[in-house]
Structure formats: structure tokens, C-alpha cells
Amino acid sequence: MPEQTTGSRPTLEAVAARAGVSRATASRVVNGGAGVRPPLVEKVRKAVDELGYVPNHAARTLVTRRNGAVAVIIAEPEFRIFSDPFFEQQVRGISRELTAHDAQLVLLWVEGAGDHDRIARYLGGGHVDGALAFSLHNDDALPAVIDRTRIPVVYGGRPGPGISPEVPFVDCDNRGGAREAVRHLVGLGRRAVAHISGPDDQTSAIDRLHGYRDVLIDADPTLLCRGDFTEESGARAMAELLDRRPDLDGVFVANDLMASGALLTLRERGRRVPEDVAVVGFDDMASVVGRTSPALTTVHQDIEGMGRLMVKLLMRLLDGAGPELPGSVITPTSLVRRDSA
């Protein structure tokens, strides 16, 4: 029987005929089903390549009950998403892992509460199989909006108030990494160690502040100043700290971007790093630490790897992990010593 085509487009029947298998077997292979012996899988894949067969998305959705797409929701303004390399690295990890699962990334960012209805309509409209959400703020209603859509979700970062503790998440050991950073500064003999923290409505910043306080239990409040994870806020906070405490000789900064800003201020004020003030950051983002002078000592977290883990947890949810949800993951951190401390 001749191979069937529709116009110039090969059909699934044509793939099955070329591979010498039934249409049902070809369908299971093409749509990612299980239970097909490896030699037959190889024959079907070879036939797909030879014929240039492209699966019909609508038909595939009926078979797999999936759209092959995942929403990535970032609760930050657009300018932050494109100016902070953290987001670039995490989305890169997510994208690479989704590609390995033959799924498409749909990027959604949320500038404020006015976007919630739009996000809810999209998620509830059956366009995506699940969602990954990160950079959430503690007072944000977005988690409740996502929850109402009943869509499977994995969060990036430890959930704050209002998010069920049963929902899986991926985060690094923020508190432990901060403790290691501060202990390093204390071990260098620094006696007035300051901290530039991140926003107090994000759990990563809260956990890093707690790590600082774990080591310096009686830290003077004048050694604490808050930024917003941007380079500009790090520069401002460093200037404020120097005005308050000209005797400070060490500073732990809650992320690399703010640490970069702090280094600029120290240089402008004529403070030598690390001789006068030792500086430790957090993240170990190559695009930031590669341009600091001196080279930044910082706490490493595997940002891209955490993006991949978020996808893996979501895929377990979609594949039916059983009555128990996939466990959340806390990844380790490590101090990377360079020239600033």
C-alpha cells in the first residue's frame, strides 16, 4: 500500500508504514507515550526524520491531554526582568529543561495587581499545562490568583505567607549562605560588619538577613541598611552606612548587583577594598562579578540549575506523582573567595 499523505504533508499512517509498525504504535512514540520497545521507537523516529513528519498539535493534545506549553510568571516590572541577570540565568535554565521535555515556554510578567485578571484568564483558558512562578512578594495576591485556576504550579523561592506550604518550590540555602559570608568577614578580623539587605517583602532577603543575625546576634542597627536588589540601591545604601558608621570595615551585601554598587561608592569615598572595607556579595553571577573591581567574593548559588529543577518538579506533577506532591528542593550554597574579602 502506498504511503498516505495529505498534499505534501506526510501523515501518521505514512510514518507507521515506513517504520513497519501499527498506527497506534507510531502514535504512542510520536506523542511521548510509554510501552514501546526501544527498537520500534528507533524505527518510528527514523521514519519521522526521513518523511519530515510534523505532529498535528490538536490531535496530539487530544491524545496526551497536554498543550506542550508552560507559563513562566515573573512578578517584577519589565525593566527589572531585562536589567537583572538573575532572571536571565533562571529563565535560561527553565528554557533548556523545557526543551528537553519538548515543551514551550510562555513568559508572563506581572507589573502589578492590574495584571492579575489577565493572568487568571490566560492560565484558566487551557493554553498551558502548568506554571512556574518566582520573585514573589509577601503582600502579592498573585499566588491566590494562580491557585484559583487549579493549574499545577511550582514556585521559585521559599513561599511566603498566603502560599500553601504543600506547594512545591525550589530555593537555595539563603540563610546558610549568609551565615558563611558573615563568618568569613568575622574570621578576617572585621569588627564592624554591616549588611545591605534586600526588600523586606521577599523571603530570600529575609532569610539572608536572618543569616547575618545568626552570626552577629547583637549587631548594631546602624550597621543595617535596606536596598531593593538593584545596583543603584546598593550604592545608596553603602553611602548611608558610611555616613552613619565611618568605622565599618566589612559589609555583607544581599546580592551581587547591590555589591557592585557598594564597591563603586567605596571607591568614590576613597575606601580601599579589602584593606579598609571587605565586601562579600550573594549570587555569583558571572556577568556581574566579571566586571567588579576588585573581583567580588560572593556566595554561589546555582541559579540556572534551580530553573531546571523547577521544571523537573512540574513535570512530576503533570505526570501524576501519586497522592504525594513532589518534595520541595533547597539547593546548597558555597562561598567563592576572590579579592574583595
C-alpha positions as CSV (number, residue, x, y, z in Angstrom):
1,M,0.0,0.0,0.0
2,P,1.5,3.4,-0.9
3,E,2.3,5.8,1.9
4,Q,-0.5,8.2,2.7
5,T,0.0,11.9,2.6
6,T,-2.2,14.9,2.7
7,G,-0.9,17.1,-0.1
8,S,2.8,17.3,0.6
9,R,2.4,16.7,4.3
10,P,3.1,13.2,5.5
11,T,0.6,11.6,7.8
12,L,0.9,9.4,10.8
13,E,-0.2,6.5,8.7
14,A,2.8,7.2,6.4
15,V,5.2,7.2,9.3
16,A,3.7,3.8,10.6
17,A,4.0,2.3,7.1
18,R,7.6,3.5,6.7
19,A,8.5,2.1,10.1
20,G,6.7,-1.1,9.7
21,V,4.5,-0.7,12.8
22,S,0.9,-0.1,13.6
23,R,-0.6,3.4,13.6
24,A,-1.2,3.0,17.3
25,T,2.5,2.3,18.0
26,A,3.6,5.2,15.8
27,S,1.2,7.4,17.7
28,R,2.5,6.4,21.1
29,V,6.1,7.1,20.1
30,V,5.3,10.5,18.4
31,N,3.2,11.6,21.4
32,G,5.6,10.5,24.1
33,G,3.7,7.5,25.3
34,A,5.3,4.6,27.1
35,G,5.2,0.8,26.5
36,V,7.0,0.7,23.1
37,R,10.1,-1.4,22.7
38,P,13.3,0.6,22.0
39,P,14.0,-0.9,18.6
40,L,10.5,0.1,17.4
41,V,10.9,3.6,18.9
42,E,14.1,4.0,16.9
43,K,12.3,2.9,13.7
44,V,9.5,5.3,14.2
45,R,11.8,8.2,15.0
46,K,13.8,7.4,11.9
47,A,10.7,7.4,9.8
48,V,9.7,10.7,11.3
49,D,13.0,12.2,10.3
50,E,13.0,10.7,6.8
51,L,9.5,11.9,6.0
52,G,9.7,15.2,7.8
53,Y,6.6,14.4,9.7
54,V,5.2,17.2,12.0
55,P,2.7,16.1,14.6
56,N,-0.8,17.7,14.5
57,H,-0.9,19.8,17.6
58,A,-4.7,19.5,18.1
59,A,-4.6,15.7,17.7
60,R,-1.6,15.4,20.0
61,T,-3.4,17.4,22.6
62,L,-6.4,15.0,22.5
63,V,-4.1,12.1,23.0
64,T,-1.8,13.5,25.7
65,R,-4.2,15.9,27.3
66,R,-1.4,18.4,27.2
67,N,-0.7,21.6,25.3
68,G,3.1,21.3,25.4
69,A,3.5,24.7,27.0
70,V,4.3,26.1,30.4
71,A,3.8,29.6,31.7
72,V,6.7,31.3,33.4
73,I,5.4,34.1,35.6
74,I,7.8,36.7,37.0
75,A,6.3,39.1,39.5
76,E,8.5,42.1,38.6
77,P,8.3,45.1,36.4
78,E,9.6,44.7,32.8
79,F,12.7,46.9,33.4
80,R,13.8,44.6,36.3
81,I,13.4,41.4,34.2
82,F,15.7,42.7,31.5
83,S,18.2,44.5,33.7
84,D,18.8,41.9,36.4
85,P,20.9,38.9,35.1
86,F,19.4,36.7,37.8
87,F,16.2,36.4,35.8
88,E,18.2,35.7,32.6
89,Q,20.0,32.8,34.2
90,Q,16.9,31.3,35.8
91,V,14.9,31.6,32.6
92,R,17.8,30.0,30.7
93,G,17.7,27.0,32.9
94,I,13.9,26.7,32.7
95,S,14.0,27.1,28.9
96,R,16.7,24.4,28.5
97,E,14.9,21.9,30.7
98,L,11.6,22.6,28.9
99,T,13.3,22.0,25.6
100,A,14.5,18.6,26.9
101,H,10.8,17.8,27.7
102,D,9.6,19.1,24.2
103,A,7.6,21.9,25.9
104,Q,7.3,25.6,25.0
105,L,8.0,28.4,27.4
106,V,5.4,31.2,27.6
107,L,6.8,34.2,29.5
108,L,4.3,36.3,31.5
109,W,5.4,39.2,33.7
110,V,3.3,40.9,36.3
111,E,3.8,44.6,36.8
112,G,1.0,44.9,39.4
113,A,-2.4,43.9,40.6
114,G,-3.9,45.3,37.4
115,D,-2.4,42.3,35.5
116,H,-4.0,39.6,37.7
117,D,-7.2,39.3,35.8
118,R,-5.3,38.9,32.5
119,I,-3.0,36.3,34.1
120,A,-6.0,34.4,35.5
121,R,-7.9,34.4,32.2
122,Y,-4.8,33.1,30.4
123,L,-4.0,30.3,32.9
124,G,-7.6,29.3,33.2
125,G,-8.1,29.2,29.4
126,G,-6.3,25.9,28.9
127,H,-3.4,27.4,27.0
128,V,-0.7,25.9,29.2
129,D,-0.2,22.7,31.2
130,G,1.3,24.3,34.3
131,A,3.1,27.3,35.6
132,L,6.4,28.3,37.2
133,A,6.3,31.5,39.3
134,F,9.1,33.3,41.0
135,S,10.2,36.7,42.5
136,L,7.0,36.8,44.5
137,H,6.4,39.4,47.2
138,N,4.8,38.6,50.5
139,D,1.9,41.0,50.0
140,D,1.2,39.9,46.5
141,A,-2.2,38.4,45.7
142,L,-0.8,36.6,42.7
143,P,-0.4,33.2,44.4
144,A,-4.2,33.2,45.2
145,V,-4.9,34.1,41.6
146,I,-2.9,31.2,40.4
147,D,-4.4,28.8,42.9
148,R,-7.9,29.7,41.8
149,T,-7.1,28.5,38.2
150,R,-6.3,25.0,39.6
151,I,-3.3,24.7,37.4
152,P,-0.2,22.8,38.6
153,V,2.4,25.2,39.8
154,V,6.0,25.2,41.2
155,Y,7.4,28.3,42.9
156,G,10.9,29.7,42.7
157,G,11.9,30.8,46.2
158,R,10.6,29.8,49.6
159,P,6.9,30.7,49.7
160,G,5.8,33.5,52.0
161,P,2.5,34.0,53.8
162,G,-0.6,33.1,51.8
163,I,1.0,30.2,49.9
164,S,0.2,26.7,50.9
165,P,3.3,25.0,52.4
166,E,2.3,21.9,50.4
167,V,3.0,23.6,47.1
168,P,6.4,22.6,45.8
169,F,9.2,25.1,45.5
170,V,12.9,25.4,44.6
171,D,15.2,27.7,46.5
172,C,18.8,27.9,47.7
173,D,20.1,27.8,51.3
174,N,19.8,31.6,51.6
175,R,20.2,31.6,55.4
176,G,23.1,29.2,55.5
177,G,24.9,31.0,52.7
178,A,24.6,34.3,54.5
179,R,26.0,32.8,57.7
180,E,29.0,31.6,55.8
181,A,29.6,35.0,54.3
182,V,29.4,36.8,57.6
183,R,31.6,34.2,59.4
184,H,34.2,34.8,56.7
185,L,34.2,38.5,57.3
186,V,34.4,38.0,61.1
187,G,37.2,35.4,60.5
188,L,39.2,38.1,58.7
189,G,39.1,40.1,61.9
190,R,36.5,42.6,60.8
191,R,34.8,44.2,63.9
192,A,32.1,46.4,62.4
193,V,30.4,44.3,59.8
194,A,27.4,45.9,58.0
195,H,24.6,44.4,56.0
196,I,22.9,45.7,52.9
197,S,19.7,43.7,52.8
198,G,17.1,43.2,50.0
199,P,13.4,44.1,50.1
200,D,11.7,43.1,53.3
201,D,8.8,41.6,51.4
202,Q,10.8,38.8,49.7
203,T,11.7,35.6,51.6
204,S,15.2,35.4,50.0
205,A,16.1,38.8,51.5
206,I,14.5,38.0,54.9
207,D,16.4,34.7,55.1
208,R,19.8,36.4,54.2
209,L,19.2,39.0,56.9
210,H,18.4,36.2,59.4
211,G,21.7,34.5,58.4
212,Y,23.6,37.7,59.1
213,R,21.9,38.0,62.5
214,D,22.6,34.3,63.3
215,V,26.3,35.2,63.4
216,L,26.1,38.8,64.7
217,I,23.3,38.4,67.3
218,D,23.8,41.8,68.8
219,A,24.5,43.7,65.6
220,D,24.1,47.5,65.9
221,P,21.0,48.6,64.0
222,T,23.2,51.4,62.5
223,L,25.1,48.7,60.6
224,L,21.9,47.7,58.7
225,C,20.5,49.3,55.6
226,R,18.0,48.1,53.0
227,G,18.2,48.1,49.3
228,D,16.0,46.7,46.5
229,F,18.4,44.3,44.8
230,T,19.4,46.9,42.2
231,E,22.9,48.3,41.7
232,E,21.7,51.8,42.4
233,S,20.2,50.9,45.7
234,G,23.5,49.2,46.8
235,A,25.4,52.4,46.0
236,R,22.9,54.5,48.0
237,A,22.9,52.1,51.0
238,M,26.7,52.0,51.1
239,A,26.8,55.8,51.2
240,E,24.3,55.9,54.0
241,L,26.2,53.3,56.0
242,L,29.5,55.1,55.6
243,D,27.8,58.4,56.8
244,R,26.4,56.6,59.8
245,R,29.3,54.4,60.6
246,P,32.6,55.6,59.2
247,D,34.4,52.9,61.2
248,L,32.7,50.0,59.4
249,D,35.3,47.6,58.0
250,G,33.2,44.8,56.4
251,V,29.9,44.5,54.6
252,F,27.8,41.6,53.5
253,V,25.5,42.6,50.6
254,A,22.4,40.5,49.9
255,N,23.1,40.2,46.1
256,D,25.9,40.8,43.6
257,L,24.2,43.8,41.9
258,M,23.9,45.7,45.1
259,A,27.5,44.7,46.0
260,S,28.7,46.1,42.7
261,G,27.0,49.4,43.6
262,A,28.6,49.3,47.0
263,L,32.0,48.9,45.5
264,L,31.5,52.0,43.4
265,T,30.6,54.1,46.4
266,L,33.6,52.8,48.4
267,R,35.9,53.8,45.5
268,E,34.3,57.2,45.3
269,R,34.8,57.7,49.1
270,G,38.4,56.7,48.9
271,R,38.0,53.4,50.8
272,R,40.3,50.6,49.8
273,V,38.8,47.2,49.2
274,P,39.6,44.9,51.0
275,E,42.2,46.8,53.1
276,D,39.8,49.3,54.6
277,V,36.4,47.5,53.9
278,A,36.0,43.9,53.0
279,V,32.9,43.1,50.8
280,V,31.0,39.9,50.2
281,G,28.0,39.5,47.9
282,F,25.5,36.8,47.1
283,D,24.6,35.0,43.8
284,D,27.9,34.6,42.0
285,M,26.5,35.9,38.7
286,A,29.3,35.8,36.1
287,S,28.0,38.9,34.3
288,V,28.3,40.9,37.5
289,V,31.4,39.6,39.3
290,G,33.3,39.6,36.0
291,R,33.2,43.5,35.9
292,T,33.7,44.3,39.6
293,S,37.0,45.8,40.8
294,P,38.4,44.2,42.9
295,A,36.9,40.8,42.0
296,L,33.9,40.1,44.2
297,T,34.0,37.5,46.9
298,T,30.4,36.1,46.9
299,V,28.1,33.3,47.8
300,H,27.5,31.0,44.9
301,Q,24.0,29.6,44.1
302,D,23.2,27.5,41.1
303,I,20.6,29.8,39.5
304,E,20.3,28.1,36.2
305,G,20.2,24.7,37.9
306,M,17.3,25.9,40.1
307,G,15.4,26.8,37.0
308,R,15.9,23.3,35.7
309,L,14.8,21.8,39.0
310,M,11.6,23.8,38.9
311,V,10.7,22.3,35.5
312,K,11.5,18.8,36.7
313,L,9.2,19.2,39.7
314,L,6.5,20.5,37.5
315,M,6.8,17.6,35.1
316,R,6.5,15.2,38.0
317,L,3.2,16.9,38.9
318,L,2.0,16.7,35.3
319,D,3.0,13.0,35.0
320,G,1.0,12.2,38.2
321,A,3.4,11.8,41.0
322,G,0.8,10.0,43.0
323,P,-1.1,11.3,46.1
324,E,2.0,12.9,47.5
325,L,3.2,16.1,45.9
326,P,6.9,16.2,44.7
327,G,9.1,17.4,47.6
328,S,10.5,20.9,47.5
329,V,14.2,21.4,47.0
330,I,16.7,23.5,48.9
331,T,20.0,23.6,47.0
332,P,23.3,24.2,48.7
333,T,25.4,27.4,48.5
334,S,29.2,27.9,48.8
335,L,31.5,30.8,49.4
336,V,33.6,31.8,46.4
337,R,36.7,33.7,47.6
338,R,38.1,36.4,45.4
339,D,39.8,39.7,46.0
340,S,37.2,41.8,47.8
341,A,37.3,39.9,51.1
